[in-house]
Amino acid sequence: MKTKFLFFLLTCVSLSTFAQDEIPVQKYAAHNKGKFFVMWGGNRESYSKSDVTFRGKDYNFTVDNMAAHDKPKGWHVDYVNPVNMTIPQTNLRLGYFFSDHYSVTIGVDHMKYVMTQNQIANVTGNINLPADDPASIYNGNYNNTPVDMSQGGAKEGGYGNGEINVNGPAFLMYEHTDGLNYINTEVARFDDVSKWFGLPNIDKVQINLTEGLGAGLLYPKTNTTLLGKERHDDFHVSGYGVSAKAGLNITFFKHFYVQGELKGGYINMQDIRTTVSNEDKASQDFFFFQRIIAVGGIFRI
């Protein structure tokens, strides 16, 4: 009798072990389909040189190979301060996994583009302002003419309210600092590579590679002082952009992650508002490169 009972116990244990081998416990992080996620972070940017054309009633000229840079805030509490979150260079994305490997997102890349004021650039075109306009000192025909972008007291950031430029009208101050807003949608792929690092439990720590393509509109607030004119200083749909990215995602405890990305793209803006006059416009196209660090959360509803 004891032998039969012992045989029965051994059989039960064997069946239980076999069942566990055949039906492993499913990890939450093993499947992404149906999950939502949100991401918030900061960036640094680099820009290619760009030919920028300014046109209006009394002028039409191009600044060749304009150099520009970003305007970093550094490590600052404004990145998490709801009142000032749009002041730094930031990235916001909302997304949904429509399969285990692919997601679709919508987001805003809040970049900042500042013409390097301390540069000499060639200018081609003409300026023919009325003689009683103080900026008529810049009248003339330009043919690859070297021009100091700092002339007339021009400086990065322009002049604040109540601040007077004692040098008269500046030739040009030009920036998209509130900002160079790239509103875009992306389709991205995610691949779990945790096994490359020997991670035993992806519900605790999971490492993913991600790549994606995006496209969208440019909605900048262009802060431009052109030939001493009053600037437009308001948001305006100015063009389009396309982009591609690659990154590394590290997810902790199924729901929280840190993500680093390298993102490059092309921006074409043919309808940039520069002054309060509807006749005054600018146009340019250039390439950009972003380095992004962000944090986020991923969940099922």
C-alpha positions as CSV (number, residue, x, y, z in Angstrom):
1,M,0.0,0.0,0.0
2,K,2.8,2.4,0.9
3,T,4.5,1.6,-2.4
4,K,1.4,2.5,-4.4
5,F,0.9,5.7,-2.4
6,L,4.6,6.7,-3.0
7,F,4.2,5.9,-6.7
8,F,1.1,8.1,-6.9
9,L,2.9,11.1,-5.3
10,L,5.9,10.8,-7.7
11,T,3.5,10.6,-10.6
12,C,1.8,13.9,-9.5
13,V,5.1,15.7,-9.0
14,S,6.3,14.5,-12.5
15,L,3.1,15.7,-14.2
16,S,3.3,19.0,-12.4
17,T,6.9,19.5,-13.5
18,F,6.0,18.5,-17.0
19,A,3.1,20.9,-17.1
20,Q,5.3,23.8,-15.9
21,D,7.8,23.1,-18.6
22,E,5.1,23.0,-21.3
23,I,3.2,26.1,-20.1
24,P,5.7,28.8,-18.9
25,V,4.6,31.8,-17.0
26,Q,3.9,34.6,-19.5
27,K,5.8,37.8,-18.9
28,Y,3.8,41.1,-19.0
29,A,6.6,42.8,-21.0
30,A,6.7,40.0,-23.6
31,H,3.9,41.5,-25.6
32,N,3.2,45.2,-26.4
33,K,0.1,45.0,-28.6
34,G,-2.7,47.2,-27.1
35,K,-0.4,49.2,-24.8
36,F,-0.3,53.0,-24.6
37,F,2.7,55.0,-23.7
38,V,3.7,58.6,-23.0
39,M,7.2,60.1,-23.2
40,W,8.7,63.4,-22.0
41,G,12.3,64.6,-22.4
42,G,14.9,67.1,-23.5
43,N,17.1,67.5,-26.5
44,R,20.2,69.2,-28.0
45,E,20.2,70.0,-31.7
46,S,22.6,70.7,-34.6
47,Y,21.7,72.4,-37.9
48,S,23.2,72.5,-41.4
49,K,23.9,75.8,-42.9
50,S,20.9,77.3,-44.8
51,D,20.2,79.8,-47.5
52,V,17.5,82.1,-46.1
53,T,15.5,84.4,-48.4
54,F,13.7,87.5,-47.1
55,R,11.2,89.1,-49.4
56,G,8.8,92.1,-49.0
57,K,7.5,95.2,-50.7
58,D,10.9,97.0,-50.8
59,Y,13.4,94.2,-50.6
60,N,14.3,90.7,-51.8
61,F,17.6,89.2,-50.7
62,T,19.1,85.9,-49.6
63,V,21.6,85.3,-46.9
64,D,23.8,82.4,-48.1
65,N,24.9,79.6,-45.9
66,M,23.5,81.1,-42.7
67,A,25.0,79.3,-39.6
68,A,22.7,78.6,-36.7
69,H,22.7,76.8,-33.4
70,D,20.3,75.7,-30.6
71,K,19.7,77.4,-27.2
72,P,20.2,74.8,-24.4
73,K,18.9,75.3,-20.9
74,G,21.0,72.6,-19.3
75,W,19.9,70.6,-16.3
76,H,17.0,72.7,-15.0
77,V,13.9,72.4,-13.0
78,D,11.9,74.0,-15.9
79,Y,11.8,70.5,-17.5
80,V,9.4,69.4,-14.8
81,N,7.8,72.7,-13.9
82,P,4.3,72.8,-15.5
83,V,4.5,76.6,-15.7
84,N,7.8,76.7,-17.6
85,M,7.9,73.3,-19.4
86,T,7.9,75.0,-22.9
87,I,10.9,77.1,-22.2
88,P,13.6,74.4,-22.6
89,Q,14.2,72.3,-25.7
90,T,11.8,69.4,-25.1
91,N,10.1,66.4,-26.7
92,L,6.6,65.1,-26.0
93,R,5.1,61.9,-27.5
94,L,1.9,59.9,-27.0
95,G,1.8,56.5,-28.6
96,Y,0.0,53.2,-29.1
97,F,1.3,49.7,-30.0
98,F,-0.9,48.3,-32.8
99,S,1.3,45.1,-32.7
100,D,4.0,43.6,-30.5
101,H,6.7,45.3,-32.5
102,Y,5.2,48.4,-34.1
103,S,3.8,51.6,-32.6
104,V,2.3,54.8,-33.9
105,T,2.8,58.1,-32.1
106,I,2.0,61.8,-32.3
107,G,4.3,64.4,-30.7
108,V,6.0,67.7,-30.6
109,D,9.8,68.3,-31.0
110,H,10.2,71.7,-29.4
111,M,13.6,72.8,-30.8
112,K,15.2,76.2,-30.9
113,Y,17.0,77.7,-33.9
114,V,19.2,80.8,-33.4
115,M,21.1,82.5,-36.2
116,T,24.7,82.9,-35.2
117,Q,25.0,86.6,-34.9
118,N,28.7,86.8,-34.9
119,Q,29.2,85.7,-38.5
120,I,29.9,87.3,-41.9
121,A,27.6,85.8,-44.6
122,N,27.3,86.6,-48.3
123,V,24.1,88.4,-49.3
124,T,22.6,88.5,-52.8
125,G,19.6,90.6,-53.8
126,N,18.4,94.1,-53.3
127,I,17.0,96.5,-50.6
128,N,15.2,99.6,-51.7
129,L,13.5,101.1,-48.6
130,P,12.0,104.6,-48.7
131,A,14.5,107.3,-48.1
132,D,12.8,108.4,-44.8
133,D,13.1,104.9,-43.4
134,P,16.0,104.7,-40.9
135,A,16.9,101.3,-42.3
136,S,17.5,102.8,-45.8
137,I,21.1,102.9,-44.8
138,Y,21.1,99.3,-46.0
139,N,19.7,100.1,-49.4
140,G,21.6,98.8,-52.4
141,N,22.2,95.9,-54.7
142,Y,24.1,92.9,-53.2
143,N,25.9,90.3,-55.3
144,N,27.5,87.7,-53.0
145,T,28.4,90.7,-50.8
146,P,29.9,89.9,-47.4
147,V,27.7,91.3,-44.7
148,D,28.4,91.3,-40.9
149,M,25.3,89.9,-39.3
150,S,26.0,91.9,-36.1
151,Q,26.0,95.3,-37.8
152,G,23.6,97.9,-36.5
153,G,23.8,96.4,-33.0
154,A,22.2,93.1,-33.9
155,K,22.5,90.6,-31.1
156,E,21.2,87.1,-30.3
157,G,17.9,87.3,-28.4
158,G,17.1,90.7,-29.8
159,Y,16.1,93.6,-27.6
160,G,13.5,93.3,-24.8
161,N,10.6,95.6,-24.0
162,G,11.9,99.1,-23.1
163,E,15.4,98.2,-24.3
164,I,16.7,100.7,-26.9
165,N,19.2,99.9,-29.6
166,V,21.4,103.0,-29.6
167,N,23.0,101.9,-32.9
168,G,19.8,102.5,-34.9
169,P,18.0,99.8,-36.9
170,A,19.8,96.4,-36.8
171,F,20.2,94.6,-40.1
172,L,18.9,91.2,-39.0
173,M,18.2,89.2,-35.9
174,Y,16.6,85.8,-36.8
175,E,15.6,82.9,-34.6
176,H,12.8,80.3,-34.0
177,T,13.1,80.1,-30.3
178,D,9.5,79.6,-29.0
179,G,10.3,77.5,-30.9
180,L,11.1,75.5,-34.0
181,N,8.1,73.3,-33.3
182,Y,8.0,70.1,-35.3
183,I,4.5,68.6,-34.8
184,N,4.8,65.1,-36.2
185,T,3.6,61.5,-36.3
186,E,5.9,58.5,-36.2
187,V,5.8,54.8,-36.9
188,A,8.4,52.9,-34.9
189,R,9.6,49.4,-34.4
190,F,10.6,47.9,-31.0
191,D,12.7,44.8,-30.5
192,D,13.5,43.2,-27.2
193,V,17.2,42.5,-26.9
194,S,17.3,41.7,-23.2
195,K,18.8,38.2,-23.9
196,W,21.9,39.9,-25.4
197,F,22.6,41.1,-21.9
198,G,21.5,37.9,-20.0
199,L,18.6,39.6,-18.2
200,P,16.6,36.8,-16.5
201,N,13.3,38.6,-15.9
202,I,12.1,41.2,-18.5
203,D,9.3,42.2,-16.1
204,K,12.0,43.8,-13.9
205,V,14.4,45.1,-16.5
206,Q,13.9,45.0,-20.3
207,I,16.1,46.5,-23.0
208,N,14.7,47.3,-26.5
209,L,16.1,48.7,-29.7
210,T,13.8,51.1,-31.5
211,E,13.8,52.7,-35.0
212,G,11.3,54.9,-36.7
213,L,10.2,57.2,-39.4
214,G,8.2,60.4,-39.0
215,A,6.7,63.4,-40.9
216,G,4.8,66.5,-39.9
217,L,4.3,70.3,-39.9
218,L,6.5,73.1,-38.7
219,Y,4.6,75.5,-36.4
220,P,7.3,78.0,-35.2
221,K,7.1,81.2,-33.4
222,T,9.7,83.2,-35.3
223,N,11.4,86.0,-33.4
224,T,12.8,88.2,-36.2
225,T,13.9,91.8,-36.4
226,L,14.5,92.6,-40.0
227,L,15.8,96.0,-41.1
228,G,14.5,97.5,-37.9
229,K,10.8,96.4,-38.6
230,E,8.4,95.4,-35.9
231,R,8.5,91.6,-35.6
232,H,5.5,89.3,-36.1
233,D,6.2,87.3,-32.9
234,D,3.3,84.8,-33.2
235,F,2.9,81.1,-34.1
236,H,2.4,80.3,-37.8
237,V,2.3,77.1,-39.9
238,S,5.4,77.6,-42.0
239,G,6.3,74.3,-43.7
240,Y,6.9,70.6,-43.3
241,G,9.5,68.1,-42.1
242,V,10.5,64.5,-42.3
243,S,12.7,62.5,-39.9
244,A,14.2,59.2,-39.0
245,K,15.4,58.0,-35.6
246,A,17.1,55.1,-33.7
247,G,17.3,54.6,-30.0
248,L,17.7,52.4,-26.9
249,N,14.8,51.9,-24.5
250,I,15.3,50.5,-20.9
251,T,12.0,49.6,-19.2
252,F,11.8,49.0,-15.4
253,F,9.2,47.0,-13.6
254,K,6.9,46.7,-16.7
255,H,5.7,50.3,-16.7
256,F,8.5,52.9,-16.5
257,Y,11.3,53.6,-19.0
258,V,14.3,55.7,-20.0
259,Q,14.9,56.2,-23.7
260,G,17.8,57.7,-25.6
261,E,17.4,58.6,-29.3
262,L,19.4,59.9,-32.2
263,K,17.1,61.7,-34.6
264,G,17.8,63.4,-37.9
265,G,15.6,65.0,-40.5
266,Y,14.9,67.6,-43.2
267,I,12.9,70.8,-42.7
268,N,11.4,73.0,-45.5
269,M,9.7,76.2,-44.5
270,Q,8.6,78.4,-47.4
271,D,6.1,80.6,-45.5
272,I,7.8,82.1,-42.5
273,R,6.3,85.2,-41.0
274,T,8.9,87.9,-40.2
275,T,7.1,91.2,-39.5
276,V,3.6,92.5,-38.8
277,S,3.1,93.0,-42.5
278,N,1.6,90.1,-44.5
279,E,3.9,91.1,-47.4
280,D,7.0,90.2,-45.4
281,K,8.0,86.6,-45.6
282,A,11.1,84.4,-45.3
283,S,11.9,80.9,-46.6
284,Q,14.6,78.3,-45.9
285,D,15.3,74.6,-45.8
286,F,17.9,72.7,-43.8
287,F,18.8,69.4,-42.1
288,F,18.7,68.9,-38.3
289,F,20.2,66.3,-35.9
290,Q,18.8,65.8,-32.3
291,R,20.1,64.0,-29.3
292,I,17.2,63.1,-27.0
293,I,17.0,61.7,-23.5
294,A,13.4,61.0,-22.2
295,V,11.5,59.2,-19.5
296,G,8.1,57.6,-19.9
297,G,5.4,55.2,-18.9
298,I,3.8,52.3,-20.7
299,F,0.4,50.8,-19.7
300,R,-2.8,49.0,-20.8
301,I,-6.2,50.6,-20.3
